[in-house]
Amino acid sequence: MYPESFSFTEITVTKGIFRLACEHVLRTMRRGRETLLTLLEAFVYDPLVEWGSGAGTGTGGGKRRRTQRDVRAALAMLAVRAQELKHDLRQATEQYTSILPEIKQAAENWLKEDEEVASIETKLEECQQQMALIKEIEAFGPNLSSHPLYAISQKYSSYKQAKNAVEDSMKALVKILNDFDTQIEAFAETTEALNGPQLMSWVQEFSGNNDDDEIPIFEYIKEFLTNAGQSSMLTQCEQAEAELNQCTKQTKNLVRSCLELLTQYVAVSQYYPQSHTEYHRIVMFRKYLATALESKSPEVCREVSNQVTALCSETNNADSAQILAYNYRLQAILAEANVNLNKAIERLQLEGGPDALNIAQEAYNEAKTNISNWVRTEEGAAHALECVVVGMLVNLNRRILMLENGAQSAGDCLVDLTSREGEWFLDDMSALSMQAVELLSLLPLQAASAEETALPLAVECVRNANLLLADLVQLNFNFSTIILPEALKKVHSEDPSVLLMITELNTVIINSPVPLNDLLTQLEMHLRYLVMDMESPAGGAQAAAAELRAQYEALLSAAGAEGRAGQSAGRMLLMGFNGLFAAVELRAREMADHLTTPLPPAWRKIDHISDAAHMSRPMLRSVLEDIFLVRRVQAVAEVFASCVTMARAFTGTLPAPHAAPLDTAALCKPVRRSYLCSMLIL
């Protein structure tokens, strides 16, 4: 407003009293601009706005509604006020900006002087304390020897000795701590090296023959030394070479013995639990020592001393007796295994020794060749061969039917059913089936008549049955030789991935809508009703089995996903175990597909053929597959539970009545009873 008024006076008034009066008014307005602005706002701006906004409304007394014109007026007045303050605000900003460096410099000077004053006050306080001490010493006079300051030298000597003793003790403890760390790291590195490929490379390197067929090194200069008259030197060299070769052979034998001991140690150490390694005395001593060094408190040191004393004086008589009993039982199992091994070796020697398999193979090939030559050269030999083969097949069929009837009568005792020679039921069935397949290979099936077109399909079905039995035998063999030892090793060593896998499998079983035993009973009942073509009261069992299958397959799919990203030991073990059952299940489906082929009318009169065809219907096959799934999950869970029980007995954490180790037959019984026997009976 002031610049506008000034320009107005410049235009209208150029000189005279009026101009001077206007300048005086402007100066007065500048000096009292705050008061003038307040008065203008109170008596000019607000009445003008209220008068302008209220004109023509025709209302009085009541609260007035704000209109768009009021808003525009308020915005216009705000713009006017902002324009009035803009000039002063710019000046004030420039003033503050110019004075800020001076304020900053003054503040820095004040902080510096304040620090100097504080240090001077501290020194003054120290000087006052020293002055007070001097006054106190002067006050003692001739009795200065009784002042505590007189003995400060002796106290400082005692303090220095105690401090040096503490520092020496700390250095000794740090050295012991480093020794513990070195021992622990050396053990970890040695274990990693022995469990890796390095040990096997050493064994292969020193497993060669000690006999050295190379020519002695002095043989090349023998003639030269003899001609030079150095026969005695040649004799000494040859003697030294012989002694060196003898020492080399002894060293190699010693290294080979050490490597053999290392191999045995590694085989045993793989069963050592990780928890015992974590609670070993050296590890615990290292833990206690680190705690004492970290705290440096007398109370903590006394507590650590008590813990070390308790650890060294701890006695576990009950656990020791239990572990000794476990060891005696293992020795008895080992002795029994050695007896069986000796019997197997004697039987192998009677059958031809290590070349027994080659001899039998040669005899088999020779017999096949002789039969082929005889059939080709002799007239009527083909029909004679057919009669002999059919007769032998009838005898084999009779024996197989006897075995099947015995298996059905044995029930749960089938797992212990053996022949007179001590062979298990499954091995006998597989051997008879293999004989039947070999006999069928001698028949001229390509010459069958048009009415016998189903005969090749029947022979193919017999071969599939033989392959199924062979897969069952292979399942039993692979489980007892690969899966079971690996499971025992991983569970005994407390592998985290294996323990996690067992926990997840148990979670799948617990989350099953029906307990596995009840579910199995319901499925078998449902199967019996379907076989009799009756309405089953357990129709919902298959839905529960489907839910169990989904959870189990989800666990396997998670294992497969981890396998693509780097599979753990637990997942590999579960996938390998399940793969054995999956191969048998695939073979059973192939055999069921062959059984669904149309049968000649004459064959339908045979009970076994009609029953097999009836059991191969899709509805019954789905129930059988659910039964086998439940049996599979049961077998896997029972095997891992037995391994966990043996591991707890091995560490002495299992009650005495249950701490006896299980032999191979007991550990294989869940697979034989739950799956193999069910597959054979059904």
QUILINGI-V375381 format. One record per helix or strand of 3 or more residues. SS is the DSSP state (alpha for helix, beta for strand). FROM is the first residue (numbers start at 1). TO is the last residue. Records with the same first field share a line. If there is no record, write none. Layout:
SS=FROM-TO, FROM-TO
This chain:
alpha=2-12, 17-31, 33-54, 68-146, 148-195, 197-205, 217-219, 222-227, 231-269, 274-278, 281-295, 298-312, 317-350, 353-377, 381-416, 425-440, 445-447, 450-452, 454-492, 496-510, 516-531, 541-566, 569-595, 603-605, 607-615, 618-651, 656-658, 664-681
